[in-house]
Amino acid sequence: MVHTYEVLVDIRIFPDQTNSTFKSGTTRYEIDAETKEKADGMARVQARSDNPRGTEYDVRVTRLLR
């Protein structure tokens, strides 16, 4: 059975690798998947596609919506 999960992804972008400054943001996704693990992976793929310059992606499945 497919459920809809709310997934938050924290994205960090390090524009310059010579110092430790970075830009950070959080993106919210609603992912249709059979399990939380699949929703996690699908959200990571979507976040990388939406933000290809991202360096770190911290994915959290926060709730079951449907």
C-alpha contacts under 8 A as a table, 3 or more apart, distances in Angstrom:
res1	aa1	res2	aa2	distance
1	M	34	E	5.77
2	V	32	D	6.24
2	V	33	A	5.15
2	V	34	E	4.43
2	V	35	T	7.73
3	H	32	D	5.52
3	H	33	A	5.58
3	H	34	E	5.95
3	H	35	T	7.61
3	H	64	L	7.20
3	H	65	L	7.46
3	H	66	R	5.44
4	T	30	E	6.33
4	T	31	I	5.45
4	T	32	D	4.37
4	T	33	A	6.41
4	T	64	L	6.15
4	T	65	L	5.36
4	T	66	R	5.01
5	Y	30	E	5.60
5	Y	31	I	5.25
5	Y	32	D	6.37
5	Y	33	A	7.44
5	Y	36	K	7.48
5	Y	39	A	6.86
5	Y	61	V	6.77
5	Y	62	T	7.45
5	Y	63	R	5.79
5	Y	64	L	4.60
5	Y	65	L	5.45
5	Y	66	R	7.21
6	E	28	R	7.11
6	E	29	Y	5.91
6	E	30	E	4.77
6	E	31	I	6.52
6	E	61	V	6.01
6	E	62	T	5.69
6	E	63	R	5.30
6	E	64	L	6.34
6	E	65	L	6.50
7	V	28	R	5.83
7	V	29	Y	5.16
7	V	30	E	6.21
7	V	31	I	7.05
7	V	39	A	7.58
7	V	40	D	7.27
7	V	43	A	6.84
7	V	59	V	6.99
7	V	60	R	5.60
7	V	61	V	4.34
7	V	62	T	5.70
7	V	63	R	7.42
8	L	26	T	6.59
8	L	27	T	5.74
8	L	28	R	4.62
8	L	29	Y	6.34
8	L	59	V	5.96
8	L	60	R	5.25
8	L	61	V	6.41
8	L	62	T	6.95
9	V	26	T	5.47
9	V	27	T	5.26
9	V	28	R	6.44
9	V	29	Y	7.96
9	V	43	A	7.49
9	V	44	R	7.50
9	V	47	A	7.16
9	V	57	Y	6.35
9	V	58	D	5.45
9	V	59	V	4.48
9	V	60	R	6.27
10	D	24	S	7.11
10	D	25	G	5.72
10	D	26	T	4.35
10	D	27	T	6.54
10	D	56	E	7.88
10	D	57	Y	5.72
10	D	58	D	4.97
10	D	59	V	6.55
11	I	24	S	5.64
11	I	25	G	5.38
11	I	26	T	6.03
11	I	27	T	7.68
11	I	54	G	6.16
11	I	55	T	7.40
11	I	56	E	5.76
11	I	57	Y	4.86
11	I	58	D	6.60
12	R	22	F	6.43
12	R	23	K	5.64
12	R	24	S	4.49
12	R	25	G	6.70
12	R	54	G	5.68
12	R	55	T	5.76
12	R	56	E	5.16
12	R	57	Y	6.75
13	I	22	F	5.46
13	I	23	K	5.12
13	I	24	S	6.40
13	I	53	R	6.38
13	I	54	G	4.58
13	I	55	T	5.27
13	I	56	E	7.07
14	F	17	Q	6.40
14	F	20	S	7.33
14	F	21	T	6.46
14	F	22	F	4.47
14	F	23	K	6.53
14	F	54	G	7.40
14	F	55	T	6.47
15	P	21	T	7.81
15	P	22	F	6.56
15	P	23	K	7.86
16	D	19	N	6.20
16	D	20	S	7.86
16	D	21	T	7.59
17	Q	20	S	7.23
27	T	47	A	7.84
29	Y	43	A	6.88
31	I	39	A	5.88
31	I	42	M	7.32
31	I	43	A	6.90
32	D	39	A	6.92
33	A	36	K	7.32
33	A	38	K	6.02
33	A	39	A	5.37
34	E	38	K	6.74
34	E	39	A	7.61
35	T	38	K	5.29
35	T	39	A	6.32
36	K	39	A	4.99
36	K	40	D	6.10
36	K	61	V	6.77
37	E	40	D	5.06
37	E	41	G	6.40
38	K	41	G	5.16
38	K	42	M	6.08
39	A	42	M	5.11
39	A	43	A	6.03
39	A	61	V	7.38
40	D	43	A	5.30
40	D	44	R	6.28
40	D	59	V	6.39
40	D	60	R	7.05
40	D	61	V	6.39
41	G	44	R	5.11
41	G	45	V	6.33
42	M	45	V	5.18
42	M	46	Q	6.20
43	A	46	Q	5.00
43	A	47	A	6.01
43	A	59	V	7.30
44	R	47	A	5.13
44	R	48	R	6.18
44	R	57	Y	7.02
44	R	59	V	6.60
45	V	48	R	5.22
45	V	49	S	6.20
46	Q	49	S	5.03
46	Q	50	D	6.11
47	A	50	D	5.03
47	A	51	N	5.82
47	A	52	P	7.90
47	A	57	Y	7.68
48	R	51	N	5.09
48	R	52	P	5.10
48	R	54	G	6.97
48	R	57	Y	7.95
49	S	52	P	5.65
51	N	54	G	5.61
54	G	57	Y	7.18
